[in-house]
Amino acid sequence: MLIFALAQDLLWTGIGATLVMGLGTAVTVAAIATLTVAARQLASRMAGTRSRMGMLAMQVMEVGASALIVAFGSLLLAGYLASEQLWMFTG
């Protein structure tokens, strides 16, 4: 962004855009960290009771998260293969 702004003789606009992008990244990382800590506390409370329902809920969440990661990875791979036209059945 900054290189493009310099090429267009818009130094201060590029500096401002770079700072705003950095702020957006910081807010996003802070939100993800907050959600992670909250989820870990919830998981600790659920597992701490060692009830049958709590353990089942933990296992369901683990399997669901794993399935979500596999599905997202498969979609990324399919998108790459489609963009590179490497499908087996395309003419």
C-alpha positions as CSV (number, residue, x, y, z in Angstrom):
1,M,0.0,0.0,0.0
2,L,2.8,2.4,0.9
3,I,4.8,1.7,-2.2
4,F,1.7,2.3,-4.4
5,A,1.0,5.6,-2.5
6,L,4.6,6.7,-3.0
7,A,4.3,5.9,-6.7
8,Q,1.2,8.1,-6.9
9,D,2.8,10.9,-4.9
10,L,0.3,10.3,-2.0
11,L,2.8,9.8,0.9
12,W,0.5,10.8,3.8
13,T,-2.5,8.9,2.4
14,G,-0.2,5.8,2.2
15,I,1.0,6.3,5.7
16,G,-2.6,6.7,7.0
17,A,-3.7,3.6,5.1
18,T,-0.9,1.5,6.5
19,L,-1.6,2.6,10.0
20,V,-5.3,1.8,9.6
21,M,-4.5,-1.6,8.3
22,G,-2.2,-2.2,11.3
23,L,-5.0,-1.1,13.6
24,G,-7.4,-3.5,11.9
25,T,-5.0,-6.3,12.3
26,A,-4.5,-5.5,16.0
27,V,-8.2,-5.5,16.6
28,T,-8.7,-8.8,14.8
29,V,-5.9,-10.5,16.7
30,A,-7.2,-9.1,20.0
31,A,-10.7,-10.4,19.3
32,I,-9.5,-13.9,18.4
33,A,-7.3,-14.0,21.5
34,T,-10.3,-13.0,23.7
35,L,-12.5,-15.6,22.1
36,T,-9.8,-18.2,22.6
37,V,-9.4,-17.4,26.3
38,A,-13.2,-17.4,26.9
39,A,-13.6,-20.8,25.1
40,R,-10.8,-22.3,27.1
41,Q,-12.4,-21.1,30.4
42,L,-15.7,-22.6,29.3
43,A,-14.0,-25.9,28.3
44,S,-12.3,-26.0,31.7
45,R,-15.5,-25.5,33.5
46,M,-17.3,-28.2,31.4
47,A,-14.5,-30.7,31.8
48,G,-14.0,-29.8,35.5
49,T,-17.4,-31.2,36.4
50,R,-16.5,-34.5,34.8
51,S,-20.1,-35.2,34.2
52,R,-21.0,-37.5,31.4
53,M,-22.9,-34.7,29.5
54,G,-19.9,-32.4,29.8
55,M,-17.5,-34.9,28.4
56,L,-19.9,-35.7,25.6
57,A,-20.2,-32.0,24.8
58,M,-16.4,-31.7,24.7
59,Q,-16.0,-34.6,22.4
60,V,-18.7,-33.3,20.1
61,M,-17.0,-29.9,20.0
62,E,-13.6,-31.5,19.2
63,V,-15.0,-33.6,16.4
64,G,-17.0,-30.6,15.0
65,A,-13.9,-28.4,15.0
66,S,-11.8,-31.1,13.3
67,A,-14.5,-31.6,10.7
68,L,-14.6,-27.8,10.1
69,I,-10.8,-27.6,9.6
70,V,-10.9,-30.6,7.2
71,A,-13.8,-29.1,5.2
72,F,-12.1,-25.7,5.0
73,G,-8.8,-27.3,3.9
74,S,-10.7,-29.3,1.3
75,L,-12.3,-26.2,-0.1
76,L,-9.0,-24.4,-0.3
77,L,-7.5,-27.4,-2.2
78,A,-10.5,-27.5,-4.5
79,G,-10.2,-23.8,-5.2
80,Y,-6.5,-24.2,-6.0
81,L,-7.1,-27.1,-8.3
82,A,-9.9,-25.3,-10.1
83,S,-7.7,-22.2,-10.6
84,E,-4.8,-24.3,-11.9
85,Q,-7.2,-26.5,-14.0
86,L,-5.8,-29.6,-12.6
87,W,-9.0,-31.5,-12.2
88,M,-8.9,-35.1,-13.4
89,F,-12.2,-34.9,-15.3
90,T,-12.0,-31.5,-17.0
91,G,-11.4,-31.4,-20.7
